[in-house]
Amino acid sequence: MVQAIENRTALTVRLVAAAPHPRLNGWDLLAVDVLDAQPVPGYADLLARQVGHRLGLAVPSDRVAGLAPGTVIRLRARLAGGEALADKRPEPGTFVIEPPSCPES
């Protein structure tokens, strides 16, 4: 039996698209561009190498309902079973949504 490594990474991502997760009820599968990644003290960092890449990220549906493409999200995520998963119950201040910036007129 392979033991999963306890891991967590603080990510800053930009939402590209969202759809219901095909396997996890109550979760959405987001396509996001990873803008930044920082280690979380006390955990292995397995997602930092995704900076600059597009990533599939599972997030509880109620946290991302109605978000528009371009929205920036700061959150903590882990890699489990080959899939990136946001914290199901994030600690205060660790899941922050920034609306898309409006172009200057």
LINWO-V878548 format. One record per residue. N is the residue number from 0. RES is the residue in three letters. PSI is psi in degrees with one decimal (999 if undefined). Layout:
BEGIN
n-><N,N>
res-><RES,RES>
psi-><PSI,PSI>
END
This chain:
BEGIN
n-><0,1,2,3,4,5,6,7,8,9,10,11,12,13,14,15,16,17,18,19,20,21,22,23,24,25,26,27,28,29,30,31,32,33,34,35,36,37,38,39,40,41,42,43,44,45,46,47,48,49,50,51,52,53,54,55,56,57,58,59,60,61,62,63,64,65,66,67,68,69,70,71,72,73,74,75,76,77,78,79,80,81,82,83,84,85,86,87,88,89,90,91,92,93,94,95,96,97,98,99,100,101,102,103,104>
res-><MET,VAL,GLN,ALA,ILE,GLU,ASN,ARG,THR,ALA,LEU,THR,VAL,ARG,LEU,VAL,ALA,ALA,ALA,PRO,HIS,PRO,ARG,LEU,ASN,GLY,TRP,ASP,LEU,LEU,ALA,VAL,ASP,VAL,LEU,ASP,ALA,GLN,PRO,VAL,PRO,GLY,TYR,ALA,ASP,LEU,LEU,ALA,ARG,GLN,VAL,GLY,HIS,ARG,LEU,GLY,LEU,ALA,VAL,PRO,SER,ASP,ARG,VAL,ALA,GLY,LEU,ALA,PRO,GLY,THR,VAL,ILE,ARG,LEU,ARG,ALA,ARG,LEU,ALA,GLY,GLY,GLU,ALA,LEU,ALA,ASP,LYS,ARG,PRO,GLU,PRO,GLY,THR,PHE,VAL,ILE,GLU,PRO,PRO,SER,CYS,PRO,GLU,SER>
psi-><134.0,129.7,129.2,138.8,131.4,120.6,156.3,139.2,137.1,116.0,147.4,121.0,156.4,126.2,129.6,-48.0,158.5,146.7,158.1,140.8,134.9,-20.5,-25.0,108.1,132.2,7.2,152.2,151.5,113.0,141.1,121.2,150.3,126.7,115.5,-35.2,153.3,134.2,143.1,150.4,122.7,134.9,-2.2,151.6,146.1,106.5,1.3,-4.5,-30.6,-7.3,-6.2,131.1,0.2,163.3,139.9,142.6,125.0,120.7,128.9,138.9,131.0,-38.9,-19.3,-23.2,8.9,128.3,5.4,140.7,149.7,143.1,-15.5,135.3,133.1,131.3,123.9,170.5,139.7,162.6,161.0,122.3,125.5,31.5,7.2,141.2,127.1,128.6,156.0,131.9,-41.0,82.5,147.4,152.9,134.8,-1.8,4.9,104.2,132.7,129.6,119.8,155.7,143.2,140.1,137.7,145.4,139.8,999>
END
